Amino acid sequence: SGSALSHACFCYALTCSFPVSAYIILVTSLRHHLFIWSVFSPKLLYEGMHVLITAAICVFFTAMDQTNTKS
């Protein structure tokens, strides 16, 4: 059903956001080291984009489900 899909999308996006939060904390706390910018910054970019795309897909599915239930 639609609510199960919305809940699954939310749980998946929430689970994917945990590594992003860890990378933000690492990059912020260790920002003066060159190793951090060469390793964790690209990883943060990739993981952040993955979460944004996942969230956008979840919003799209939720919006489509809302329009189908109203019709």
Summary of the structure (lengths in Angstrom):
residues: 71
radius of gyration: 16.3
end to end distance: 15.6
largest distance: 55.6
contacts: 178
relative contact order: 0.18
helix: 92%
strand: 0%
